[in-house]
Amino acid sequence: MASGTQPMSKSRRNAHFFKTFTNVSKGNATLEGENLEDATKFIHAYGKNAKSYSLMWKILLAVTIGVIVLFMIKLGNTSEIALRYNEQAQTELGQWTLVIIGLSFLSLMFVFMGFLMGKRTKAWRALLVSELRKRADSDTDRKSLYESLLRELGA
């Protein structure tokens, strides 16, 4: 978004900056003419989402471990004859196994997403910080704004 245009909705802004930062990190575009205040808001929101994914996998891992413990208790309390010959007991154990596999898959997915989003956030923050520093050095009229945005980003 060029600095002189009207503001975008939050979802359009997020989509725009996701695409823009992806292109900038690949070397296909620059942040010239972009509203860096909106870019800073996007980086903050994206970083929050990355942290929430990291928290979610930890919670899912704890739930998965709890379900595995309950499964082991159930397995220990079920007789060997029931495990061999009772179809209902076999069905229940199969359902428990599917739940454990599903929770494990979700945990791994959130680990991967949290790692990927955290890595992107760091790279994109570095790109934004370098652009803010460049603009702060060249534009004396808006230098205080750029320095404020740099402080918000922790640079």
LUMLO-714070 format. One record per atom (N, C-alpha, C): atom name; residue in one letter; x, y, z. Coordinates in steps of 0.02 Angstrom, whole numbers, always signed. Layout:
N
+------+------+--------+--------+--------+
! atom ! type !      X !      Y !      Z !
+------+------+--------+--------+--------+
!   CA !    A !      X !      Y !      Z !
...
+------+------+--------+--------+--------+
***
This chain:
155
+------+------+--------+--------+--------+
! atom ! type !      X !      Y !      Z !
+------+------+--------+--------+--------+
!    N !    M !    +42 !    -58 !     +0 !
!   CA !    M !     +0 !     +0 !     +0 !
!    C !    M !    +44 !    +61 !     +0 !
!    N !    A !    +34 !   +104 !    -46 !
!   CA !    A !    +72 !   +166 !    -48 !
!    C !    A !    +50 !   +211 !     +9 !
!    N !    S !    +95 !   +253 !    +32 !
!   CA !    S !    +82 !   +292 !    +92 !
!    C !    S !    +26 !   +343 !    +82 !
!    N !    G !     +7 !   +361 !    +22 !
!   CA !    G !    -45 !   +411 !    +11 !
!    C !    G !   -114 !   +382 !     -1 !
!    N !    T !   -122 !   +317 !     +0 !
!   CA !    T !   -186 !   +287 !    -14 !
!    C !    T !   -227 !   +278 !    +49 !
!    N !    Q !   -289 !   +257 !    +40 !
!   CA !    Q !   -333 !   +247 !    +98 !
!    C !    Q !   -314 !   +183 !   +135 !
!    N !    P !   -330 !   +181 !   +201 !
!   CA !    P !   -312 !   +122 !   +240 !
!    C !    P !   -352 !    +61 !   +218 !
!    N !    M !   -322 !     +2 !   +227 !
!   CA !    M !   -353 !    -61 !   +209 !
!    C !    M !   -385 !    -92 !   +270 !
!    N !    S !   -431 !   -138 !   +258 !
!   CA !    S !   -458 !   -177 !   +314 !
!    C !    S !   -403 !   -221 !   +342 !
!    N !    K !   -414 !   -246 !   +402 !
!   CA !    K !   -362 !   -285 !   +435 !
!    C !    K !   -344 !   -348 !   +395 !
!    N !    S !   -393 !   -383 !   +369 !
!   CA !    S !   -378 !   -444 !   +332 !
!    C !    S !   -342 !   -430 !   +267 !
!    N !    R !   -362 !   -376 !   +233 !
!   CA !    R !   -328 !   -357 !   +170 !
!    C !    R !   -256 !   -335 !   +185 !
!    N !    R !   -248 !   -297 !   +240 !
!   CA !    R !   -181 !   -275 !   +260 !
!    C !    R !   -136 !   -335 !   +274 !
!    N !    N !   -163 !   -384 !   +311 !
!   CA !    N !   -123 !   -443 !   +327 !
!    C !    N !   -105 !   -482 !   +264 !
!    N !    A !   -152 !   -490 !   +219 !
!   CA !    A !   -138 !   -526 !   +156 !
!    C !    A !    -87 !   -488 !   +114 !
!    N !    H !    -95 !   -422 !   +112 !
!   CA !    H !    -48 !   -380 !    +73 !
!    C !    H !    +22 !   -386 !   +100 !
!    N !    F !    +30 !   -378 !   +166 !
!   CA !    F !    +97 !   -379 !   +194 !
!    C !    F !   +127 !   -449 !   +195 !
!    N !    F !    +86 !   -500 !   +202 !
!   CA !    F !   +112 !   -568 !   +197 !
!    C !    F !   +144 !   -578 !   +128 !
!    N !    K !   +107 !   -558 !    +77 !
!   CA !    K !   +133 !   -565 !     +9 !
!    C !    K !   +194 !   -520 !     -2 !
!    N !    T !   +190 !   -458 !    +23 !
!   CA !    T !   +245 !   -411 !    +14 !
!    C !    T !   +309 !   -435 !    +48 !
!    N !    F !   +303 !   -455 !   +112 !
!   CA !    F !   +363 !   -478 !   +148 !
!    C !    F !   +391 !   -542 !   +119 !
!    N !    T !   +347 !   -585 !    +94 !
!   CA !    T !   +371 !   -646 !    +61 !
!    C !    T !   +412 !   -628 !     -1 !
!    N !    N !   +385 !   -581 !    -41 !
!   CA !    N !   +421 !   -560 !   -101 !
!    C !    N !   +486 !   -524 !    -84 !
!    N !    V !   +486 !   -483 !    -32 !
!   CA !    V !   +546 !   -446 !    -12 !
!    C !    V !   +600 !   -495 !    +12 !
!    N !    S !   +579 !   -545 !    +51 !
!   CA !    S !   +628 !   -593 !    +77 !
!    C !    S !   +657 !   -636 !    +21 !
!    N !    K !   +620 !   -646 !    -33 !
!   CA !    K !   +645 !   -682 !    -91 !
!    C !    K !   +687 !   -638 !   -137 !
!    N !    G !   +684 !   -573 !   -126 !
!   CA !    G !   +722 !   -526 !   -167 !
!    C !    G !   +684 !   -502 !   -228 !
!    N !    N !   +619 !   -515 !   -231 !
!   CA !    N !   +578 !   -496 !   -289 !
!    C !    N !   +546 !   -427 !   -282 !
!    N !    A !   +550 !   -397 !   -223 !
!   CA !    A !   +518 !   -332 !   -213 !
!    C !    A !   +556 !   -294 !   -158 !
!    N !    T !   +535 !   -232 !   -147 !
!   CA !    T !   +563 !   -192 !    -92 !
!    C !    T !   +505 !   -162 !    -53 !
!    N !    L !   +522 !   -131 !     +3 !
!   CA !    L !   +472 !    -99 !    +45 !
!    C !    L !   +464 !    -25 !    +28 !
!    N !    E !   +490 !     -3 !    -27 !
!   CA !    E !   +484 !    +66 !    -49 !
!    C !    E !   +411 !    +83 !    -60 !
!    N !    G !   +389 !   +139 !    -34 !
!   CA !    G !   +320 !   +162 !    -44 !
!    C !    G !   +269 !   +129 !     +1 !
!    N !    E !   +291 !    +84 !    +45 !
!   CA !    E !   +244 !    +50 !    +91 !
!    C !    E !   +235 !    +91 !   +154 !
!    N !    N !   +176 !    +84 !   +184 !
!   CA !    N !   +162 !   +116 !   +247 !
!    C !    N !   +193 !    +72 !   +302 !
!    N !    L !   +246 !    +96 !   +332 !
!   CA !    L !   +282 !    +55 !   +380 !
!    C !    L !   +247 !    +51 !   +448 !
!    N !    E !   +200 !    +96 !   +462 !
!   CA !    E !   +160 !    +90 !   +523 !
!    C !    E !   +116 !    +28 !   +519 !
!    N !    D !    +84 !    +18 !   +462 !
!   CA !    D !    +42 !    -41 !   +451 !
!    C !    D !    +85 !   -104 !   +450 !
!    N !    A !   +145 !    -99 !   +422 !
!   CA !    A !   +190 !   -156 !   +419 !
!    C !    A !   +211 !   -176 !   +490 !
!    N !    T !   +222 !   -127 !   +533 !
!   CA !    T !   +240 !   -141 !   +602 !
!    C !    T !   +182 !   -176 !   +638 !
!    N !    K !   +121 !   -152 !   +627 !
!   CA !    K !    +62 !   -185 !   +656 !
!    C !    K !    +57 !   -257 !   +633 !
!    N !    F !    +70 !   -268 !   +569 !
!   CA !    F !    +67 !   -335 !   +541 !
!    C !    F !   +118 !   -380 !   +575 !
!    N !    I !   +179 !   -356 !   +582 !
!   CA !    I !   +233 !   -395 !   +613 !
!    C !    I !   +214 !   -413 !   +685 !
!    N !    H !   +185 !   -366 !   +722 !
!   CA !    H !   +163 !   -380 !   +790 !
!    C !    H !   +110 !   -434 !   +791 !
!    N !    A !    +60 !   -428 !   +748 !
!   CA !    A !     +6 !   -478 !   +745 !
!    C !    A !    +33 !   -546 !   +725 !
!    N !    Y !    +77 !   -548 !   +676 !
!   CA !    Y !   +105 !   -611 !   +653 !
!    C !    Y !   +147 !   -644 !   +708 !
!    N !    G !   +185 !   -603 !   +744 !
!   CA !    G !   +224 !   -629 !   +799 !
!    C !    G !   +181 !   -656 !   +855 !
!    N !    K !   +125 !   -624 !   +869 !
!   CA !    K !    +78 !   -649 !   +920 !
!    C !    K !    +50 !   -717 !   +899 !
!    N !    N !    +33 !   -723 !   +835 !
!   CA !    N !     +7 !   -786 !   +810 !
!    C !    N !    +59 !   -841 !   +816 !
!    N !    A !   +121 !   -825 !   +802 !
!   CA !    A !   +175 !   -875 !   +807 !
!    C !    A !   +182 !   -898 !   +880 !
!    N !    K !   +178 !   -851 !   +927 !
!   CA !    K !   +182 !   -870 !   +997 !
!    C !    K !   +123 !   -913 !  +1019 !
!    N !    S !    +63 !   -898 !   +991 !
!   CA !    S !     +5 !   -938 !  +1010 !
!    C !    S !    +11 !  -1010 !   +983 !
!    N !    Y !    +40 !  -1018 !   +923 !
!   CA !    Y !    +51 !  -1085 !   +897 !
!    C !    Y !   +101 !  -1123 !   +942 !
!    N !    S !   +151 !  -1088 !   +965 !
!   CA !    S !   +200 !  -1120 !  +1010 !
!    C !    S !   +167 !  -1141 !  +1075 !
!    N !    L !   +122 !  -1101 !  +1101 !
!   CA !    L !    +86 !  -1119 !  +1162 !
!    C !    L !    +38 !  -1178 !  +1149 !
!    N !    M !     +6 !  -1177 !  +1091 !
!   CA !    M !    -43 !  -1229 !  +1076 !
!    C !    M !    -10 !  -1298 !  +1071 !
!    N !    W !    +50 !  -1303 !  +1042 !
!   CA !    W !    +80 !  -1369 !  +1037 !
!    C !    W !   +100 !  -1395 !  +1105 !
!    N !    K !   +119 !  -1351 !  +1149 !
!   CA !    K !   +137 !  -1373 !  +1217 !
!    C !    K !    +76 !  -1399 !  +1254 !
!    N !    I !    +20 !  -1365 !  +1246 !
!   CA !    I !    -42 !  -1388 !  +1277 !
!    C !    I !    -65 !  -1455 !  +1247 !
!    N !    L !    -62 !  -1460 !  +1181 !
!   CA !    L !    -81 !  -1523 !  +1148 !
!    C !    L !    -35 !  -1580 !  +1167 !
!    N !    L !    +29 !  -1566 !  +1176 !
!   CA !    L !    +75 !  -1617 !  +1197 !
!    C !    L !    +57 !  -1642 !  +1267 !
!    N !    A !    +40 !  -1596 !  +1312 !
!   CA !    A !    +20 !  -1616 !  +1379 !
!    C !    A !    -44 !  -1659 !  +1377 !
!    N !    V !    -92 !  -1640 !  +1336 !
!   CA !    V !   -154 !  -1679 !  +1329 !
!    C !    V !   -138 !  -1748 !  +1300 !
!    N !    T !    -95 !  -1750 !  +1250 !
!   CA !    T !    -77 !  -1814 !  +1219 !
!    C !    T !    -44 !  -1860 !  +1270 !
!    N !    I !     +1 !  -1833 !  +1309 !
!   CA !    I !    +34 !  -1874 !  +1361 !
!    C !    I !    -18 !  -1899 !  +1411 !
!    N !    G !    -65 !  -1856 !  +1430 !
!   CA !    G !   -118 !  -1877 !  +1476 !
!    C !    G !   -161 !  -1933 !  +1447 !
!    N !    V !   -177 !  -1928 !  +1382 !
!   CA !    V !   -217 !  -1979 !  +1350 !
!    C !    V !   -177 !  -2045 !  +1346 !
!    N !    I !   -113 !  -2040 !  +1333 !
!   CA !    I !    -71 !  -2101 !  +1331 !
!    C !    I !    -69 !  -2135 !  +1399 !
!    N !    V !    -63 !  -2095 !  +1452 !
!   CA !    V !    -63 !  -2123 !  +1520 !
!    C !    V !   -130 !  -2157 !  +1534 !
!    N !    L !   -185 !  -2124 !  +1516 !
!   CA !    L !   -251 !  -2155 !  +1526 !
!    C !    L !   -258 !  -2219 !  +1485 !
!    N !    F !   -231 !  -2219 !  +1425 !
!   CA !    F !   -234 !  -2278 !  +1382 !
!    C !    F !   -195 !  -2336 !  +1414 !
!    N !    M !   -137 !  -2321 !  +1442 !
!   CA !    M !    -97 !  -2373 !  +1474 !
!    C !    M !   -133 !  -2400 !  +1536 !
!    N !    I !   -166 !  -2356 !  +1574 !
!   CA !    I !   -204 !  -2379 !  +1631 !
!    C !    I !   -261 !  -2424 !  +1609 !
!    N !    K !   -297 !  -2403 !  +1556 !
!   CA !    K !   -352 !  -2444 !  +1530 !
!    C !    K !   -326 !  -2511 !  +1504 !
!    N !    L !   -270 !  -2510 !  +1470 !
!   CA !    L !   -240 !  -2571 !  +1444 !
!    C !    L !   -220 !  -2618 !  +1501 !
!    N !    G !   -194 !  -2589 !  +1555 !
!   CA !    G !   -175 !  -2630 !  +1613 !
!    C !    G !   -234 !  -2659 !  +1650 !
!    N !    N !   -291 !  -2624 !  +1648 !
!   CA !    N !   -351 !  -2648 !  +1684 !
!    C !    N !   -394 !  -2695 !  +1642 !
!    N !    T !   -379 !  -2702 !  +1578 !
!   CA !    T !   -418 !  -2746 !  +1534 !
!    C !    T !   -384 !  -2814 !  +1533 !
!    N !    S !   -424 !  -2866 !  +1541 !
!   CA !    S !   -395 !  -2933 !  +1543 !
!    C !    S !   -370 !  -2954 !  +1474 !
!    N !    E !   -323 !  -3001 !  +1476 !
!   CA !    E !   -293 !  -3024 !  +1414 !
!    C !    E !   -343 !  -3062 !  +1370 !
!    N !    I !   -389 !  -3096 !  +1402 !
!   CA !    I !   -441 !  -3133 !  +1365 !
!    C !    I !   -486 !  -3084 !  +1329 !
!    N !    A !   -505 !  -3029 !  +1363 !
!   CA !    A !   -548 !  -2979 !  +1331 !
!    C !    A !   -512 !  -2947 !  +1272 !
!    N !    L !   -447 !  -2935 !  +1279 !
!   CA !    L !   -408 !  -2905 !  +1224 !
!    C !    L !   -405 !  -2952 !  +1163 !
!    N !    R !   -404 !  -3017 !  +1176 !
!   CA !    R !   -399 !  -3065 !  +1121 !
!    C !    R !   -465 !  -3080 !  +1088 !
!    N !    Y !   -518 !  -3087 !  +1127 !
!   CA !    Y !   -580 !  -3115 !  +1100 !
!    C !    Y !   -640 !  -3068 !  +1099 !
!    N !    N !   -638 !  -3014 !  +1137 !
!   CA !    N !   -696 !  -2969 !  +1141 !
!    C !    N !   -688 !  -2914 !  +1088 !
!    N !    E !   -734 !  -2913 !  +1041 !
!   CA !    E !   -730 !  -2864 !   +987 !
!    C !    E !   -741 !  -2793 !  +1012 !
!    N !    Q !   -784 !  -2785 !  +1062 !
!   CA !    Q !   -796 !  -2718 !  +1090 !
!    C !    Q !   -732 !  -2690 !  +1121 !
!    N !    A !   -695 !  -2731 !  +1158 !
!   CA !    A !   -632 !  -2709 !  +1189 !
!    C !    A !   -581 !  -2691 !  +1135 !
!    N !    Q !   -578 !  -2731 !  +1082 !
!   CA !    Q !   -532 !  -2717 !  +1027 !
!    C !    Q !   -551 !  -2652 !   +992 !
!    N !    T !   -616 !  -2640 !   +983 !
!   CA !    T !   -640 !  -2578 !   +951 !
!    C !    T !   -621 !  -2518 !   +993 !
!    N !    E !   -630 !  -2523 !  +1059 !
!   CA !    E !   -613 !  -2467 !  +1104 !
!    C !    E !   -538 !  -2452 !  +1102 !
!    N !    L !   -498 !  -2504 !  +1102 !
!   CA !    L !   -425 !  -2494 !  +1099 !
!    C !    L !   -405 !  -2462 !  +1032 !
!    N !    G !   -438 !  -2483 !   +978 !
!   CA !    G !   -425 !  -2452 !   +913 !
!    C !    G !   -444 !  -2379 !   +913 !
!    N !    Q !   -501 !  -2362 !   +945 !
!   CA !    Q !   -521 !  -2291 !   +948 !
!    C !    Q !   -472 !  -2250 !   +990 !
!    N !    W !   -449 !  -2278 !  +1045 !
!   CA !    W !   -399 !  -2244 !  +1086 !
!    C !    W !   -335 !  -2232 !  +1045 !
!    N !    T !   -316 !  -2282 !  +1007 !
!   CA !    T !   -255 !  -2276 !   +966 !
!    C !    T !   -264 !  -2221 !   +914 !
!    N !    L !   -322 !  -2218 !   +882 !
!   CA !    L !   -335 !  -2166 !   +832 !
!    C !    L !   -334 !  -2096 !   +864 !
!    N !    V !   -361 !  -2090 !   +923 !
!   CA !    V !   -360 !  -2025 !   +958 !
!    C !    V !   -288 !  -2005 !   +974 !
!    N !    I !   -248 !  -2052 !   +997 !
!   CA !    I !   -178 !  -2037 !  +1013 !
!    C !    I !   -140 !  -2016 !   +950 !
!    N !    I !   -152 !  -2052 !   +895 !
!   CA !    I !   -119 !  -2034 !   +832 !
!    C !    I !   -141 !  -1965 !   +808 !
!    N !    G !   -206 !  -1950 !   +814 !
!   CA !    G !   -232 !  -1884 !   +794 !
!    C !    G !   -203 !  -1828 !   +835 !
!    N !    L !   -201 !  -1837 !   +901 !
!   CA !    L !   -172 !  -1786 !   +945 !
!    C !    L !    -97 !  -1777 !   +932 !
!    N !    S !    -63 !  -1831 !   +919 !
!   CA !    S !     +9 !  -1826 !   +903 !
!    C !    S !    +20 !  -1788 !   +838 !
!    N !    F !    -21 !  -1803 !   +788 !
!   CA !    F !    -16 !  -1767 !   +725 !
!    C !    F !    -29 !  -1693 !   +734 !
!    N !    L !    -81 !  -1675 !   +772 !
!   CA !    L !    -96 !  -1604 !   +785 !
!    C !    L !    -38 !  -1570 !   +822 !
!    N !    S !    -10 !  -1605 !   +871 !
!   CA !    S !    +47 !  -1576 !   +907 !
!    C !    S !   +106 !  -1563 !   +860 !
!    N !    L !   +122 !  -1611 !   +817 !
!   CA !    L !   +177 !  -1602 !   +770 !
!    C !    L !   +162 !  -1545 !   +721 !
!    N !    M !    +99 !  -1540 !   +700 !
!   CA !    M !    +80 !  -1487 !   +654 !
!    C !    M !    +90 !  -1418 !   +686 !
!    N !    F !    +70 !  -1412 !   +749 !
!   CA !    F !    +78 !  -1348 !   +784 !
!    C !    F !   +152 !  -1333 !   +798 !
!    N !    V !   +192 !  -1384 !   +812 !
!   CA !    V !   +264 !  -1374 !   +820 !
!    C !    V !   +293 !  -1345 !   +756 !
!    N !    F !   +276 !  -1377 !   +700 !
!   CA !    F !   +302 !  -1355 !   +635 !
!    C !    F !   +279 !  -1284 !   +619 !
!    N !    M !   +214 !  -1270 !   +629 !
!   CA !    M !   +187 !  -1204 !   +613 !
!    C !    M !   +218 !  -1151 !   +659 !
!    N !    G !   +226 !  -1166 !   +723 !
!   CA !    G !   +256 !  -1118 !   +769 !
!    C !    G !   +328 !  -1103 !   +750 !
!    N !    F !   +366 !  -1155 !   +732 !
!   CA !    F !   +435 !  -1146 !   +711 !
!    C !    F !   +439 !  -1105 !   +647 !
!    N !    L !   +398 !  -1122 !   +598 !
!   CA !    L !   +399 !  -1087 !   +534 !
!    C !    L !   +378 !  -1014 !   +542 !
!    N !    M !   +326 !  -1002 !   +580 !
!   CA !    M !   +303 !   -933 !   +590 !
!    C !    M !   +353 !   -892 !   +631 !
!    N !    G !   +384 !   -923 !   +680 !
!   CA !    G !   +435 !   -888 !   +719 !
!    C !    G !   +495 !   -868 !   +677 !
!    N !    K !   +515 !   -914 !   +634 !
!   CA !    K !   +572 !   -901 !   +589 !
!    C !    K !   +555 !   -844 !   +541 !
!    N !    R !   +495 !   -846 !   +512 !
!   CA !    R !   +473 !   -793 !   +467 !
!    C !    R !   +470 !   -726 !   +503 !
!    N !    T !   +443 !   -726 !   +563 !
!   CA !    T !   +436 !   -664 !   +601 !
!    C !    T !   +504 !   -631 !   +611 !
!    N !    K !   +553 !   -670 !   +630 !
!   CA !    K !   +620 !   -643 !   +641 !
!    C !    K !   +649 !   -614 !   +577 !
!    N !    A !   +641 !   -650 !   +522 !
!   CA !    A !   +668 !   -627 !   +458 !
!    C !    A !   +633 !   -564 !   +435 !
!    N !    W !   +566 !   -563 !   +440 !
!   CA !    W !   +528 !   -506 !   +418 !
!    C !    W !   +540 !   -445 !   +462 !
!    N !    R !   +548 !   -457 !   +528 !
!   CA !    R !   +563 !   -402 !   +574 !
!    C !    R !   +630 !   -371 !   +555 !
!    N !    A !   +679 !   -412 !   +537 !
!   CA !    A !   +745 !   -387 !   +518 !
!    C !    A !   +740 !   -345 !   +454 !
!    N !    L !   +699 !   -367 !   +406 !
!   CA !    L !   +689 !   -328 !   +345 !
!    C !    L !   +657 !   -261 !   +360 !
!    N !    L !   +607 !   -262 !   +403 !
!   CA !    L !   +572 !   -200 !   +421 !
!    C !    L !   +618 !   -153 !   +459 !
!    N !    V !   +658 !   -179 !   +504 !
!   CA !    V !   +704 !   -137 !   +543 !
!    C !    V !   +755 !   -104 !   +497 !
!    N !    S !   +781 !   -141 !   +449 !
!   CA !    S !   +830 !   -111 !   +403 !
!    C !    S !   +798 !    -56 !   +361 !
!    N !    E !   +736 !    -67 !   +339 !
!   CA !    E !   +701 !    -15 !   +300 !
!    C !    E !   +685 !    +46 !   +343 !
!    N !    L !   +665 !    +35 !   +406 !
!   CA !    L !   +651 !    +91 !   +450 !
!    C !    L !   +715 !   +132 !   +464 !
!    N !    R !   +770 !    +98 !   +474 !
!   CA !    R !   +833 !   +134 !   +486 !
!    C !    R !   +854 !   +174 !   +424 !
!    N !    K !   +844 !   +144 !   +366 !
!   CA !    K !   +861 !   +179 !   +304 !
!    C !    K !   +818 !   +241 !   +296 !
!    N !    R !   +754 !   +235 !   +309 !
!   CA !    R !   +709 !   +292 !   +303 !
!    C !    R !   +722 !   +344 !   +356 !
!    N !    A !   +739 !   +323 !   +417 !
!   CA !    A !   +753 !   +371 !   +471 !
!    C !    A !   +814 !   +413 !   +454 !
!    N !    D !   +863 !   +383 !   +421 !
!   CA !    D !   +923 !   +420 !   +402 !
!    C !    D !   +910 !   +469 !   +345 !
!    N !    S !   +863 !   +451 !   +300 !
!   CA !    S !   +853 !   +493 !   +241 !
!    C !    S !   +796 !   +544 !   +249 !
!    N !    D !   +746 !   +531 !   +289 !
!   CA !    D !   +688 !   +574 !   +296 !
!    C !    D !   +688 !   +607 !   +365 !
!    N !    T !   +712 !   +670 !   +367 !
!   CA !    T !   +717 !   +704 !   +432 !
!    C !    T !   +649 !   +727 !   +458 !
!    N !    D !   +600 !   +737 !   +414 !
!   CA !    D !   +534 !   +760 !   +436 !
!    C !    D !   +497 !   +706 !   +477 !
!    N !    R !   +506 !   +644 !   +459 !
!   CA !    R !   +470 !   +589 !   +492 !
!    C !    R !   +517 !   +545 !   +533 !
!    N !    K !   +575 !   +571 !   +550 !
!   CA !    K !   +625 !   +532 !   +585 !
!    C !    K !   +600 !   +508 !   +653 !
!    N !    S !   +562 !   +550 !   +688 !
!   CA !    S !   +537 !   +530 !   +754 !
!    C !    S !   +487 !   +472 !   +748 !
!    N !    L !   +446 !   +472 !   +696 !
!   CA !    L !   +400 !   +416 !   +684 !
!    C !    L !   +438 !   +352 !   +672 !
!    N !    Y !   +488 !   +354 !   +630 !
!   CA !    Y !   +527 !   +294 !   +615 !
!    C !    Y !   +565 !   +268 !   +676 !
!    N !    E !   +591 !   +314 !   +716 !
!   CA !    E !   +626 !   +293 !   +777 !
!    C !    E !   +577 !   +263 !   +827 !
!    N !    S !   +516 !   +290 !   +829 !
!   CA !    S !   +465 !   +261 !   +873 !
!    C !    S !   +447 !   +190 !   +851 !
!    N !    L !   +440 !   +180 !   +785 !
!   CA !    L !   +425 !   +114 !   +759 !
!    C !    L !   +483 !    +65 !   +772 !
!    N !    L !   +544 !    +91 !   +769 !
!   CA !    L !   +602 !    +49 !   +784 !
!    C !    L !   +601 !    +27 !   +858 !
!    N !    R !   +582 !    +72 !   +902 !
!   CA !    R !   +577 !    +54 !   +973 !
!    C !    R !   +523 !     +2 !   +984 !
!    N !    E !   +466 !     +8 !   +948 !
!   CA !    E !   +412 !    -41 !   +954 !
!    C !    E !   +436 !   -110 !   +932 !
!    N !    L !   +479 !   -112 !   +882 !
!   CA !    L !   +505 !   -176 !   +858 !
!    C !    L !   +563 !   -203 !   +899 !
!    N !    G !   +585 !   -163 !   +947 !
!   CA !    G !   +640 !   -185 !   +991 !
!    C !    G !   +708 !   -179 !   +959 !
!    N !    A !   +714 !   -134 !   +912 !
!   CA !    A !   +779 !   -126 !   +878 !
!    C !    A !   +817 !    -67 !   +905 !
+------+------+--------+--------+--------+
***
